Amino acid sequence: MTAVPTPSQLAQIDDEQLAHLAMSWRTRAGYGDRDAFGVAHALEVERRRRLRQSQLQQLPAEPMAPRPWWKFWSTSPSGSSDGPMSTT
């Protein structure tokens, strides 16, 4: 692989092999191989894209209830906790 891989070629590589290839191409680029920079970059972009998708799947389905921005010290969404400026 001396040319920048296409998305279809990257899709055929599993995550573990992708991480290994990205590291080895980045090492080659670090030693001054000009052709390795583009390949290393493409591999790393694909690796980050896959990591981002897997992290998004782990997010909770329900968002937390919003609270007013000025009650940043509050721990409950209703704002009924005793914060540092509470007068009750």
C-alpha positions in Angstrom: 0.0 0.0 0.0 1.9 3.0 -1.2 -1.0 5.1 -2.4 -3.6 6.6 -0.1 -6.2 3.9 0.5 -9.8 4.4 -0.7 -12.7 4.2 1.8 -13.7 0.8 0.4 -10.2 -0.5 1.1 -10.3 0.9 4.6 -13.6 -0.7 5.3 -12.1 -4.2 4.7 -9.5 -3.6 7.5 -10.5 -4.6 11.1 -9.9 -2.1 14.0 -6.9 -3.9 15.4 -5.1 -4.1 12.1 -6.0 -0.5 11.3 -4.4 0.7 14.5 -1.2 -1.3 13.8 -1.0 0.0 10.2 -1.6 3.6 11.3 1.2 3.3 13.8 3.7 1.7 11.4 2.9 4.2 8.6 3.2 7.1 11.1 6.6 5.8 12.1 7.7 5.6 8.5 6.5 9.2 8.0 8.5 10.2 11.1 11.6 8.9 9.5 11.1 11.1 6.5 9.3 8.9 4.0 7.2 11.6 2.2 4.8 9.0 0.7 4.0 7.7 4.1 2.4 10.9 5.4 -0.7 10.7 3.2 -1.3 7.0 4.0 -0.7 7.5 7.7 -3.2 10.4 7.7 -5.9 8.4 5.9 -5.5 5.5 8.3 -5.6 7.7 11.4 -8.7 9.6 10.1 -10.5 6.2 9.6 -9.4 5.1 13.0 -10.8 8.3 14.7 -14.0 8.0 12.7 -14.6 4.5 13.9 -13.7 5.4 17.5 -16.1 8.4 17.4 -19.0 6.2 16.1 -18.4 3.6 18.9 -18.4 6.3 21.5 -21.6 7.8 20.2 -23.3 4.5 20.5 -22.5 4.3 24.2 -24.2 7.6 25.0 -27.4 7.5 27.0 -30.6 7.6 24.9 -32.3 10.3 27.1 -30.8 13.7 27.5 -30.7 15.1 31.0 -33.3 17.7 31.9 -32.0 21.2 31.2 -31.4 23.6 34.1 -30.9 27.3 33.9 -27.3 28.3 33.1 -27.1 30.6 36.1 -27.6 27.7 38.5 -24.4 26.0 37.7 -23.8 25.0 41.4 -27.1 23.1 41.5 -26.9 19.3 41.5 -30.6 18.7 40.8 -32.3 19.8 37.5 -35.0 21.5 39.5 -32.5 23.8 41.2 -33.8 23.0 44.7 -30.4 22.1 46.2 -28.7 24.3 48.8 -26.0 26.0 46.8 -23.5 28.6 48.0 -25.8 31.5 47.3 -29.0 29.8 48.6 -31.2 32.1 50.8 -33.6 29.4 52.0 
